[in-house]
């Protein structure tokens, strides 16, 4: 899931300077779970903006704001409210916000900061375990990712800064390499730890990423 | 190419001489007068001087520039290279330059993390890390850069690395120590050791892994009780044992530094007399001026070694 946090309301207000009529968009998936853009937060934002003298022409929360065709369809369905707005406040991740950009020439403003691809530990408690590096090494490290869970992303064992299984950057954070060592030891696979990993291909997923699947049946009879 | 006034670290180590090295911490700014004083003071007292590379992720005068200054002043530099601030292209280019100017010894480090330093919002690089850096240099020595391209004129460095005897748990560190040797490390400096019994146990483990690789004990000068408390609480992999804490606490007012000097002199002597390791690396952390006094008290004169 994409983890987002809310920008301070003052920053949101500043973004909307000169745009008095605002349409608010939330997402039914990730930002609903993060409580940064679900029905409740969108309603709350509407109230706060109205208290600041803004007119909210409409609000909408739907699944996959990042789906650009879907977003265009939602714009058509809400034609009147959309057309009367000066700008759009998007309470989703950065992908959702840019999906909205493809549907309008008016102001598009992010209400959230997009933080990472996260695992849900429990409601409201998220942690990053994958950095989307494009060249998965989980098989070699007992399904614990050193690229993400070691602060330095190193591939050949812990740095000297690790202490009692914690990271030098934060005593509350586990040292990824201690986790990997313990896991490989449990599995009887410390030989994987002993292997030297050469320089990583950091361009395996080159920005901006792009994947196009061939349609099944295309080019056939 | 700069002319070497002194034998390099490799020659000293391979001749079986007990290596005594010091450390130069470059300043934060262009006023390098004090650093040059330290270089002049140490160049005949130690075999070589490490130059820290933006140590603790605090931006400073560059290690490579300082290595050249040490050579100009007739000293022997040990160039520290961290992977935090440069990608593989920049590291390789720096190494080519260092080699052409006479640098012959490189200490390979991953580097501290950015948020512990004074540029907390900087983008960290870590394109490679210590083990891969050792491999990268070995490839360069074989005439290839890390892109697999031929070099016109190669390099040959004495490749050093770091190991942390006080790390908990120690097992992953020992596995990494072995990997560093496999990747090309010819010698090691340890992170700070104070507990000499623990250091002995570490050396036994290390010798079991490889009985030929050279290992120098890293000794950090104790200067005050405040510094000890700070290190024990905040510096991972550094532990000052109770007996030394007590010895420092018992020092009369104004005598803390002298007590620290006495402790380090004793540790150096012990390393030599008991043949614990192949050398010592003295880290005086801003008190470089007292290194000659430490060596006097330890009865160490490199011209007679």
Interface residues (C-beta under 8 A of the other chain):
Chain A: X151 X152 X153 X154 X155 X156 X157 X158 X159 X160 X161 X162 X163 X164 X165 X167 X168 X169 X177 X178 X181 X190 X193 X194 X196 X197 X198 X199 X200 X202
Chain B: X84 X88 X110 X111 X112 X113 X115 X116 X124 X126 X127 X128 X129 X130 X131 X132 X135 X136 X146 X162 X163 X164 X167 X168 X169 X171 X172 X173 X175 X176 X178 X179 X182 X183 X191 X236 X237
